Amino acid sequence: MWQILAPMIGNILDKLIPDPAQAADAKLKMLELAQKGELAALDAEMQIALGQIETNKVEAAQTDMFRGGWRPATGWACVGGLVYQFFLQPILPWVVSIAGGSVPPLPPIDNDTLFVLLTGMLGLGGLRTVERVKGKA
């Protein structure tokens, strides 16, 4: 944002401060303040990321399924969704009809959402495997 505002503010400073040396000094101070603000924003974002990393470490160290088990639960939800979508939904009505019964059509689930979740989990699982192989986890 400062990249957009700096030239405009520089033009205003040129008009307000007639001495070129004083105007240049004011522009330098403005740029220093802009950099400090951007660095402060980057530092704040980094602190948030470091806090999340620490939270993840504590969460991963938990042996209690209710605190550290959300990743496995998400994985099993994906597996359950895939089993339903690709096995139960198409095969169950066929099996029931062979047995002489009747089943209404089973509703489909949203594959797009399921695959986004699954690929994210597989990506995290792959990184975890790399950490284990390298002895970091």
DSSP file (Angstrom, degrees, kcal/mol; ACC not computed):
  #  RESIDUE AA STRUCTURE BP1 BP2  ACC     N-H-->O    O-->H-N    N-H-->O    O-->H-N    TCO  KAPPA ALPHA  PHI   PSI    X-CA   Y-CA   Z-CA
    1    1 A M    >>        0   0    0      0, 0.0     4,-1.9     0, 0.0     3,-0.8   0.000 360.0 360.0 360.0 -37.4    0.0    0.0    0.0
    2    2 A W  H 3>  +     0   0    0      1,-0.2     4,-2.8     2,-0.2    32,-0.1   0.811 360.0  64.2 -66.2 -27.4    2.9    2.4    0.8
    3    3 A Q  H 34 S+     0   0    0      1,-0.2    -1,-0.2     2,-0.2     0, 0.0   0.833 108.2  41.8 -63.9 -30.1    4.2    1.8   -2.7
    4    4 A I  H <> S+     0   0    0     -3,-0.8     4,-0.6     2,-0.1    -2,-0.2   0.884 120.0  41.3 -81.3 -41.9    1.1    3.4   -4.1
    5    5 A L  H  X S+     0   0    0     -4,-1.9     4,-2.8     1,-0.2     5,-0.3   0.779  97.6  75.7 -80.2 -27.4    0.8    6.3   -1.5
    6    6 A A  H  X S+     0   0    0     -4,-2.8     4,-2.8     1,-0.2    -1,-0.2   0.898  95.7  46.8 -57.6 -46.9    4.5    7.2   -1.4
    7    7 A P  H  > S+     0   0    0      0, 0.0     4,-2.2     0, 0.0    -1,-0.2   0.906 114.5  48.2 -62.8 -38.0    4.7    9.1   -4.7
    8    8 A M  H  X S+     0   0    0     -4,-0.6     4,-2.0     2,-0.2    -2,-0.2   0.929 114.1  45.2 -66.6 -43.8    1.5   11.0   -3.9
    9    9 A I  H  X S+     0   0    0     -4,-2.8     4,-2.7     1,-0.2    -1,-0.2   0.888 110.7  55.4 -66.6 -37.3    2.7   11.9   -0.4
   10   10 A G  H  X S+     0   0    0     -4,-2.8     4,-2.2    -5,-0.3    -1,-0.2   0.907 107.4  49.2 -60.4 -41.6    6.1   12.9   -1.9
   11   11 A N  H  X S+     0   0    0     -4,-2.2     4,-1.6     2,-0.2    -1,-0.2   0.893 111.2  49.6 -63.8 -39.9    4.4   15.3   -4.3
   12   12 A I  H  X S+     0   0    0     -4,-2.0     4,-2.4     1,-0.2    -2,-0.2   0.915 110.2  50.6 -64.9 -42.2    2.5   16.8   -1.5
   13   13 A L  H  X S+     0   0    0     -4,-2.7     4,-2.9     1,-0.2    -2,-0.2   0.884 106.6  55.2 -63.8 -37.2    5.7   17.2    0.5
   14   14 A D  H  < S+     0   0    0     -4,-2.2    -1,-0.2     1,-0.2    -2,-0.2   0.888 112.3  43.1 -61.1 -38.1    7.3   18.9   -2.4
   15   15 A K  H  < S+     0   0    0     -4,-1.6    -2,-0.2     1,-0.2    -1,-0.2   0.855 118.2  43.9 -76.1 -35.5    4.5   21.4   -2.6
   16   16 A L  H  < S+     0   0    0     -4,-2.4    -2,-0.2     1,-0.2    -3,-0.2   0.842 115.4  47.9 -78.9 -34.1    4.4   22.0    1.2
   17   17 A I     <  -     0   0    0     -4,-2.9    -1,-0.2    -5,-0.2     6,-0.1  -0.905  64.2-173.0-112.7 107.1    8.1   22.2    1.8
   18   18 A P        +     0   0    0      0, 0.0    -1,-0.1     0, 0.0    -2,-0.0   0.814  63.6  86.5 -71.6 -29.7    9.8   24.5   -0.7
   19   19 A D  S  > S-     0   0    0      1,-0.2     4,-2.4     2,-0.0     5,-0.2  -0.606  70.7-149.5 -74.2 121.0   13.4   23.7    0.4
   20   20 A P  H  > S+     0   0    0      0, 0.0     4,-2.4     0, 0.0     5,-0.2   0.839  95.4  52.3 -61.0 -34.5   14.5   20.6   -1.6
   21   21 A A  H  > S+     0   0    0      2,-0.2     4,-2.1     1,-0.2     5,-0.1   0.926 112.0  44.6 -68.6 -43.9   16.8   19.4    1.2
   22   22 A Q  H  > S+     0   0    0      2,-0.2     4,-2.4     1,-0.2    -1,-0.2   0.885 113.5  51.1 -67.3 -38.1   14.1   19.5    3.8
   23   23 A A  H  X S+     0   0    0     -4,-2.4     4,-2.4     2,-0.2    -2,-0.2   0.915 110.2  49.1 -64.4 -42.6   11.6   17.9    1.4
   24   24 A A  H  X S+     0   0    0     -4,-2.4     4,-2.2     2,-0.2    -2,-0.2   0.894 111.3  50.3 -63.6 -39.2   14.1   15.1    0.7
   25   25 A D  H  X S+     0   0    0     -4,-2.1     4,-2.3     2,-0.2    -2,-0.2   0.903 110.6  49.1 -64.7 -41.3   14.6   14.7    4.5
   26   26 A A  H  X S+     0   0    0     -4,-2.4     4,-2.2     2,-0.2    -2,-0.2   0.886 110.9  50.3 -65.2 -38.8   10.8   14.5    5.1
   27   27 A K  H  X S+     0   0    0     -4,-2.4     4,-2.5     2,-0.2    -2,-0.2   0.899 109.5  51.2 -65.8 -39.6   10.5   11.9    2.3
   28   28 A L  H  X S+     0   0    0     -4,-2.2     4,-2.4     2,-0.2    -2,-0.2   0.923 110.7  48.1 -63.1 -43.9   13.2    9.8    3.9
   29   29 A K  H  X S+     0   0    0     -4,-2.3     4,-2.4     1,-0.2    -1,-0.2   0.893 110.8  52.0 -63.1 -39.0   11.5    9.9    7.2
   30   30 A M  H  X S+     0   0    0     -4,-2.2     4,-2.3     2,-0.2    -2,-0.2   0.924 110.6  47.5 -63.0 -43.7    8.2    9.0    5.6
   31   31 A L  H  X S+     0   0    0     -4,-2.5     4,-2.6     2,-0.2    -2,-0.2   0.883 110.3  52.6 -65.3 -37.8    9.8    6.0    3.9
   32   32 A E  H  X S+     0   0    0     -4,-2.4     4,-2.5     2,-0.2    -1,-0.2   0.920 110.4  47.8 -62.7 -43.1   11.5    4.9    7.2
   33   33 A L  H  X S+     0   0    0     -4,-2.4     4,-2.3     2,-0.2    -2,-0.2   0.898 111.1  51.4 -63.6 -39.7    8.1    5.0    8.9
   34   34 A A  H  X S+     0   0    0     -4,-2.3     4,-2.5     2,-0.2    -2,-0.2   0.923 110.8  47.8 -63.3 -43.7    6.5    3.0    6.1
   35   35 A Q  H  X S+     0   0    0     -4,-2.6     4,-3.1     1,-0.2     5,-0.2   0.912 110.5  51.6 -64.5 -41.8    9.2    0.4    6.3
   36   36 A K  H  X S+     0   0    0     -4,-2.5     4,-2.3     1,-0.2    -1,-0.2   0.903 110.8  49.0 -60.6 -40.6    8.8    0.2   10.1
   37   37 A G  H  X S+     0   0    0     -4,-2.3     4,-2.2     2,-0.2    -2,-0.2   0.915 113.1  46.0 -65.6 -42.8    5.1   -0.3    9.6
   38   38 A E  H  X S+     0   0    0     -4,-2.5     4,-2.6     2,-0.2    -2,-0.2   0.907 113.6  49.1 -66.8 -40.8    5.6   -3.0    7.0
   39   39 A L  H  X S+     0   0    0     -4,-3.1     4,-2.7     1,-0.2    -2,-0.2   0.885 110.1  51.8 -65.5 -36.5    8.2   -4.7    9.2
   40   40 A A  H  X S+     0   0    0     -4,-2.3     4,-2.3    -5,-0.2    -2,-0.2   0.901 110.3  48.6 -64.9 -40.0    5.9   -4.5   12.2
   41   41 A A  H  X S+     0   0    0     -4,-2.2     4,-2.3     2,-0.2    -2,-0.2   0.918 112.8  47.5 -66.1 -42.4    3.1   -6.1   10.1
   42   42 A L  H  X S+     0   0    0     -4,-2.6     4,-2.5     1,-0.2    -2,-0.2   0.903 111.7  50.9 -63.9 -40.1    5.4   -8.9    8.9
   43   43 A D  H  X S+     0   0    0     -4,-2.7     4,-2.4     2,-0.2    -2,-0.2   0.899 109.3  50.7 -64.3 -39.8    6.6   -9.4   12.5
   44   44 A A  H  X S+     0   0    0     -4,-2.3     4,-2.0     2,-0.2    -2,-0.2   0.913 111.2  48.1 -63.9 -42.1    3.1   -9.7   13.7
   45   45 A E  H  X S+     0   0    0     -4,-2.3     4,-2.3     1,-0.2    -2,-0.2   0.898 111.6  50.4 -64.4 -39.7    2.2  -12.3   11.0
   46   46 A M  H  X S+     0   0    0     -4,-2.5     4,-2.7     1,-0.2    -2,-0.2   0.900 108.4  51.9 -65.6 -39.6    5.4  -14.2   11.9
   47   47 A Q  H  X S+     0   0    0     -4,-2.4     4,-2.3     2,-0.2    -1,-0.2   0.887 109.4  50.1 -63.2 -39.0    4.5  -14.2   15.6
   48   48 A I  H  X S+     0   0    0     -4,-2.0     4,-2.2     2,-0.2    -2,-0.2   0.930 111.8  48.1 -63.6 -45.1    1.0  -15.6   14.7
   49   49 A A  H  X S+     0   0    0     -4,-2.3     4,-2.2     1,-0.2    -2,-0.2   0.906 111.6  49.5 -63.4 -41.8    2.6  -18.3   12.6
   50   50 A L  H  X S+     0   0    0     -4,-2.7     4,-2.3     1,-0.2    -1,-0.2   0.894 109.9  51.7 -64.7 -38.9    5.1  -19.2   15.4
   51   51 A G  H  X S+     0   0    0     -4,-2.3     4,-2.3     1,-0.2    -1,-0.2   0.903 109.7  49.4 -62.5 -40.6    2.2  -19.4   17.9
   52   52 A Q  H  X S+     0   0    0     -4,-2.2     4,-2.6     2,-0.2    -2,-0.2   0.882 108.8  53.1 -66.0 -37.7    0.3  -21.7   15.6
   53   53 A I  H  X S+     0   0    0     -4,-2.2     4,-2.2     2,-0.2    -2,-0.2   0.919 109.8  48.0 -62.6 -43.3    3.4  -23.9   15.2
   54   54 A E  H  X S+     0   0    0     -4,-2.3     4,-2.3     2,-0.2    -2,-0.2   0.905 111.1  50.8 -64.3 -40.4    3.7  -24.2   19.0
   55   55 A T  H  X S+     0   0    0     -4,-2.3     4,-2.7     1,-0.2    -2,-0.2   0.916 110.0  50.5 -61.7 -42.5    0.0  -25.0   19.3
   56   56 A N  H  X S+     0   0    0     -4,-2.6     4,-2.6     2,-0.2    -2,-0.2   0.885 109.0  51.7 -62.8 -38.9    0.5  -27.7   16.6
   57   57 A K  H  X S+     0   0    0     -4,-2.2     4,-1.5     2,-0.2    -2,-0.2   0.939 112.5  44.5 -63.4 -46.7    3.4  -29.2   18.5
   58   58 A V  H  X S+     0   0    0     -4,-2.3     4,-0.6     1,-0.2    -2,-0.2   0.919 114.8  49.3 -63.7 -42.8    1.5  -29.4   21.8
   59   59 A E  H >< S+     0   0    0     -4,-2.7     3,-0.9     1,-0.2    -1,-0.2   0.893 110.0  50.5 -64.0 -40.3   -1.5  -30.8   20.0
   60   60 A A  H 3< S+     0   0    0     -4,-2.6    -1,-0.2     1,-0.2    -2,-0.2   0.783 105.3  57.8 -69.5 -26.3    0.5  -33.5   18.2
   61   61 A A  H 3< S+     0   0    0     -4,-1.5    -1,-0.2    -5,-0.2    -2,-0.2   0.626  83.5 106.0 -79.3 -12.4    2.1  -34.5   21.4
   62   62 A Q    <<  -     0   0    0     -3,-0.9    -3,-0.0    -4,-0.6    -4,-0.0  -0.444  49.4-169.0 -70.3 137.1   -1.2  -35.4   23.0
   63   63 A T        +     0   0    0     -2,-0.2     2,-0.3     6,-0.0    -1,-0.1   0.581  59.3 103.1 -97.3 -14.6   -2.1  -39.0   23.4
   64   64 A D    >>  -     0   0    0      1,-0.1     4,-2.9     2,-0.0     3,-1.0  -0.555  69.8-142.4 -71.6 126.7   -5.7  -38.3   24.3
   65   65 A M  H 3> S+     0   0    0     -2,-0.3     4,-1.0     1,-0.2    -1,-0.1   0.792  97.4  57.9 -62.3 -29.8   -7.9  -39.0   21.3
   66   66 A F  H 34 S+     0   0    0      2,-0.2    -1,-0.2     1,-0.1    -2,-0.0   0.750 118.8  28.6 -76.3 -22.3  -10.2  -36.0   22.1
   67   67 A R  H <4 S+     0   0    0     -3,-1.0     3,-0.3     2,-0.1    -2,-0.2   0.800 134.9  25.9-103.7 -39.4   -7.4  -33.5   21.9
   68   68 A G  H  < S+     0   0    0     -4,-2.9     3,-0.4     1,-0.2    -3,-0.2   0.355 105.3  78.7-106.4   5.7   -4.8  -35.0   19.5
   69   69 A G     X  +     0   0    0     -4,-1.0     4,-2.1    -5,-0.4     5,-0.2   0.250  55.9  99.7-103.4  15.0   -7.1  -37.1   17.5
   70   70 A W  H  > S+     0   0    0     -3,-0.3     4,-2.2     2,-0.2    -1,-0.2   0.865  83.2  53.3 -69.8 -32.9   -8.7  -34.6   15.1
   71   71 A R  H  > S+     0   0    0     -3,-0.4     4,-2.4     2,-0.2    -1,-0.2   0.956 111.7  43.5 -67.6 -48.3   -6.4  -35.5   12.3
   72   72 A P  H  > S+     0   0    0      0, 0.0     4,-2.7     0, 0.0     5,-0.2   0.905 113.4  53.2 -61.6 -37.4   -7.1  -39.3   12.4
   73   73 A A  H  X S+     0   0    0     -4,-2.1     4,-2.1     1,-0.2    -2,-0.2   0.904 109.2  48.6 -63.3 -39.7  -10.8  -38.5   12.8
   74   74 A T  H  X S+     0   0    0     -4,-2.2     4,-2.0     2,-0.2    -1,-0.2   0.907 111.3  50.6 -66.1 -40.8  -10.7  -36.4    9.7
   75   75 A G  H  X S+     0   0    0     -4,-2.4     4,-2.3     1,-0.2    -2,-0.2   0.913 111.0  47.8 -61.7 -43.4   -8.9  -39.1    7.8
   76   76 A W  H  X S+     0   0    0     -4,-2.7     4,-2.9     2,-0.2    -1,-0.2   0.853 108.0  55.3 -68.6 -33.2  -11.5  -41.7    8.9
   77   77 A A  H  X S+     0   0    0     -4,-2.1     4,-2.3     2,-0.2    -1,-0.2   0.904 109.1  48.4 -63.4 -39.6  -14.3  -39.4    7.9
   78   78 A C  H  X S+     0   0    0     -4,-2.0     4,-2.5     2,-0.2    -2,-0.2   0.925 111.8  48.8 -64.3 -43.9  -12.7  -39.2    4.4
   79   79 A V  H  X S+     0   0    0     -4,-2.3     4,-2.7     1,-0.2    -2,-0.2   0.923 111.5  49.8 -62.0 -44.0  -12.4  -43.0    4.3
   80   80 A G  H  X S+     0   0    0     -4,-2.9     4,-2.4     1,-0.2    -1,-0.2   0.909 110.9  49.7 -61.4 -41.8  -16.0  -43.4    5.4
   81   81 A G  H  X S+     0   0    0     -4,-2.3     4,-2.8     2,-0.2    -1,-0.2   0.900 112.3  47.4 -63.7 -41.1  -17.2  -41.0    2.7
   82   82 A L  H  X S+     0   0    0     -4,-2.5     4,-2.6     2,-0.2     5,-0.3   0.905 111.2  50.6 -67.3 -41.3  -15.2  -42.8    0.0
   83   83 A V  H  X>S+     0   0    0     -4,-2.7     5,-2.1    -5,-0.2     4,-1.8   0.931 114.9  44.3 -61.6 -44.6  -16.5  -46.2    1.1
   84   84 A Y  I  <>S+     0   0    0     -4,-2.4     5,-3.1     3,-0.2    -2,-0.2   0.961 117.0  44.4 -62.8 -51.3  -20.0  -44.9    1.0
   85   85 A Q  I  <5S+     0   0    0     -4,-2.8    -2,-0.2     1,-0.2    -1,-0.2   0.863 125.7  28.6 -66.0 -38.6  -19.7  -43.1   -2.3
   86   86 A F  I  <5S+     0   0    0     -4,-2.6    -1,-0.2    -5,-0.2    -2,-0.2   0.595 135.6  17.8-104.4 -11.6  -17.8  -45.7   -4.3
   87   87 A F  I  X5S+     0   0    0     -4,-1.8     4,-2.2    -5,-0.3     5,-0.4   0.692 124.2  38.3-121.2 -59.0  -19.0  -49.0   -2.6
   88   88 A L  I  ><S+     0   0    0     -5,-2.1     4,-2.3     3,-0.2    -4,-0.2   0.939 113.6  51.6 -67.4 -47.9  -22.2  -48.7   -0.6
   89   89 A Q  H  4<S+     0   0    0     -5,-3.1    17,-0.3    -6,-0.2    -1,-0.2   0.913 121.5  30.7 -60.0 -45.7  -24.2  -46.3   -2.8
   90   90 A P  H  4 S+     0   0    0      0, 0.0     4,-0.5     0, 0.0    -1,-0.2   0.849 128.7  37.1 -82.8 -30.2  -23.8  -48.2   -6.0
   91   91 A I  H  X S+     0   0    0     -4,-2.2     4,-2.5     2,-0.1     5,-0.2   0.843 102.3  67.0 -93.4 -35.1  -23.6  -51.8   -4.7
   92   92 A L  H  X S+     0   0    0     -4,-2.3     4,-2.6    -5,-0.4     5,-0.2   0.911 101.4  48.1 -57.6 -47.8  -26.1  -51.8   -1.7
   93   93 A P  H  > S+     0   0    0      0, 0.0     4,-2.2     0, 0.0    -1,-0.2   0.893 112.8  50.4 -60.6 -36.2  -29.2  -51.4   -3.9
   94   94 A W  H  > S+     0   0    0     -4,-0.5     4,-1.8     2,-0.2    -2,-0.2   0.920 111.7  46.9 -65.1 -44.6  -28.0  -54.1   -6.2
   95   95 A V  H  X S+     0   0    0     -4,-2.5     4,-1.7     1,-0.2    -1,-0.2   0.916 113.3  48.8 -64.1 -43.4  -27.4  -56.5   -3.3
   96   96 A V  H  <>S+     0   0    0     -4,-2.6     5,-2.8     1,-0.2     4,-0.2   0.883 109.8  51.9 -65.0 -38.6  -30.8  -55.7   -1.7
   97   97 A S  H ><5S+     0   0    0     -4,-2.2     3,-0.9    -5,-0.2    -1,-0.2   0.858 107.3  52.7 -68.2 -33.4  -32.5  -56.3   -5.1
   98   98 A I  H 3<5S+     0   0    0     -4,-1.8    -1,-0.2     1,-0.2    -2,-0.2   0.883 106.5  53.5 -65.5 -37.5  -30.8  -59.7   -5.5
   99   99 A A  T 3<5S-     0   0    0     -4,-1.7    -1,-0.2    -5,-0.1    -2,-0.2   0.487 126.4-103.8 -76.5  -2.2  -32.1  -60.6   -2.0
  100  100 A G  T < 5S+     0   0    0     -3,-0.9    -3,-0.2     1,-0.3    -2,-0.1   0.523  83.7 113.5  95.7   5.9  -35.6  -59.7   -3.1
  101  101 A G      < -     0   0    0     -5,-2.8     2,-0.4    -6,-0.2    -1,-0.3  -0.325  57.5-127.8-101.1-174.6  -35.9  -56.3   -1.4
  102  102 A S        -     0   0    0     -2,-0.1    -5,-0.0    -3,-0.1     0, 0.0  -1.000  17.0-173.2-138.6 135.5  -36.2  -52.8   -2.5
  103  103 A V        -     0   0    0     -2,-0.4     3,-0.1   -10,-0.1    -6,-0.0  -0.993  26.6-122.3-127.6 132.5  -34.1  -49.8   -1.5
  104  104 A P        -     0   0    0      0, 0.0     2,-0.0     0, 0.0    -2,-0.0  -0.335  52.9 -76.1 -65.4 158.4  -34.8  -46.2   -2.5
  105  105 A P        -     0   0    0      0, 0.0   -16,-0.1     0, 0.0     0, 0.0  -0.323  51.3-124.8 -57.1 132.5  -31.9  -44.5   -4.3
  106  106 A L        -     0   0    0    -17,-0.3    -3,-0.0    -3,-0.1   -17,-0.0  -0.585  27.3-110.0 -80.5 140.6  -29.2  -43.5   -1.8
  107  107 A P        -     0   0    0      0, 0.0     2,-0.1     0, 0.0    -1,-0.1  -0.415  30.1-125.0 -71.8 143.8  -28.2  -39.8   -1.9
  108  108 A P        -     0   0    0      0, 0.0     2,-0.3     0, 0.0   -23,-0.0  -0.411  18.9-132.1 -79.4 163.5  -24.8  -38.9   -3.2
  109  109 A I        -     0   0    0    -28,-0.1     2,-1.1    -2,-0.1     3,-0.1  -0.735  33.9 -88.6-109.8 166.1  -22.3  -36.9   -1.2
  110  110 A D     >  -     0   0    0     -2,-0.3     4,-1.8     1,-0.2     5,-0.1  -0.618  39.1-173.7 -78.8 101.0  -20.3  -34.0   -2.4
  111  111 A N  H  > S+     0   0    0     -2,-1.1     4,-2.9     1,-0.2     5,-0.2   0.854  78.6  61.0 -64.4 -36.0  -17.1  -35.5   -3.9
  112  112 A D  H  > S+     0   0    0      1,-0.2     4,-2.1     2,-0.2    -1,-0.2   0.942 108.3  42.1 -59.6 -48.8  -15.5  -32.1   -4.5
  113  113 A T  H  > S+     0   0    0      1,-0.2     4,-2.2     2,-0.2    -1,-0.2   0.907 114.4  52.4 -64.1 -41.6  -15.4  -31.2   -0.8
  114  114 A L  H  X S+     0   0    0     -4,-1.8     4,-2.6     1,-0.2    -2,-0.2   0.912 110.7  46.7 -61.3 -43.7  -14.4  -34.8    0.1
  115  115 A F  H  X S+     0   0    0     -4,-2.9     4,-2.8     2,-0.2     5,-0.3   0.845 109.3  53.8 -71.8 -33.0  -11.5  -34.8   -2.3
  116  116 A V  H  X S+     0   0    0     -4,-2.1     4,-1.9    -5,-0.2    -1,-0.2   0.944 113.5  43.6 -62.6 -46.1  -10.3  -31.3   -1.2
  117  117 A L  H  X S+     0   0    0     -4,-2.2     4,-2.2     2,-0.2    -2,-0.2   0.917 115.5  48.5 -63.5 -44.3  -10.2  -32.5    2.4
  118  118 A L  H  X S+     0   0    0     -4,-2.6     4,-2.9     2,-0.2     5,-0.2   0.914 110.5  48.9 -66.0 -44.5   -8.6  -35.8    1.5
  119  119 A T  H  X S+     0   0    0     -4,-2.8     4,-2.2     1,-0.2    -1,-0.2   0.879 111.2  51.6 -66.0 -35.3   -5.8  -34.3   -0.6
  120  120 A G  H  X S+     0   0    0     -4,-1.9     4,-2.2    -5,-0.3    -1,-0.2   0.927 112.0  46.2 -63.2 -43.8   -5.1  -31.9    2.1
  121  121 A M  H  X S+     0   0    0     -4,-2.2     4,-2.7     1,-0.2    -2,-0.2   0.900 111.9  50.7 -65.8 -40.6   -4.8  -34.7    4.6
  122  122 A L  H  X S+     0   0    0     -4,-2.9     4,-2.4     2,-0.2    -1,-0.2   0.878 109.1  52.2 -66.1 -35.9   -2.7  -36.8    2.3
  123  123 A G  H  X S+     0   0    0     -4,-2.2     4,-2.0     2,-0.2    -2,-0.2   0.927 111.5  45.7 -64.2 -44.3   -0.4  -33.8    1.8
  124  124 A L  H  X S+     0   0    0     -4,-2.2     4,-2.1     1,-0.2    -2,-0.2   0.901 112.5  51.8 -64.6 -39.7    0.0  -33.4    5.6
  125  125 A G  H  X S+     0   0    0     -4,-2.7     4,-2.0     1,-0.2    -2,-0.2   0.881 108.0  52.1 -63.7 -38.1    0.5  -37.2    5.9
  126  126 A G  H  X S+     0   0    0     -4,-2.4     4,-1.9     2,-0.2    -1,-0.2   0.899 109.7  48.3 -65.6 -40.3    3.2  -37.1    3.3
  127  127 A L  H  X S+     0   0    0     -4,-2.0     4,-2.3     1,-0.2    -1,-0.2   0.888 109.8  52.8 -66.1 -37.7    5.1  -34.3    5.0
  128  128 A R  H  X S+     0   0    0     -4,-2.1     4,-2.2     1,-0.2    -1,-0.2   0.881 107.3  52.1 -64.6 -37.6    4.8  -36.2    8.3
  129  129 A T  H  X S+     0   0    0     -4,-2.0     4,-2.5     2,-0.2    -1,-0.2   0.908 108.1  51.0 -64.6 -41.3    6.3  -39.2    6.6
  130  130 A V  H  X S+     0   0    0     -4,-1.9     4,-2.2     1,-0.2    -2,-0.2   0.912 109.6  51.0 -61.6 -42.4    9.3  -37.2    5.4
  131  131 A E  H  <>S+     0   0    0     -4,-2.3     5,-2.6     1,-0.2     6,-0.9   0.916 111.2  47.9 -60.9 -42.5    9.8  -35.8    8.9
  132  132 A R  H ><5S+     0   0    0     -4,-2.2     3,-1.0     1,-0.2    -2,-0.2   0.905 110.2  51.0 -66.1 -41.2    9.8  -39.4   10.3
  133  133 A V  H 3<5S+     0   0    0     -4,-2.5    -1,-0.2     1,-0.3    -2,-0.2   0.892 111.8  47.7 -64.0 -38.4   12.2  -40.6    7.7
  134  134 A K  T 3<5S-     0   0    0     -4,-2.2    -1,-0.3    -5,-0.2    -2,-0.2   0.497 115.4-117.2 -80.9  -3.1   14.6  -37.8    8.5
  135  135 A G  T < 5S+     0   0    0     -3,-1.0    -3,-0.2    -4,-0.4    -2,-0.1   0.711  82.2 119.4  77.5  19.3   14.3  -38.4   12.2
  136  136 A K      <       0   0    0     -5,-2.6    -4,-0.2    -6,-0.2    -5,-0.1   0.607 360.0 360.0 -91.5 -13.5   12.7  -35.0   12.9
  137  137 A A              0   0    0     -6,-0.9    -5,-0.2    -9,-0.1    -1,-0.1   0.383 360.0 360.0-125.5 360.0    9.5  -36.4   14.3
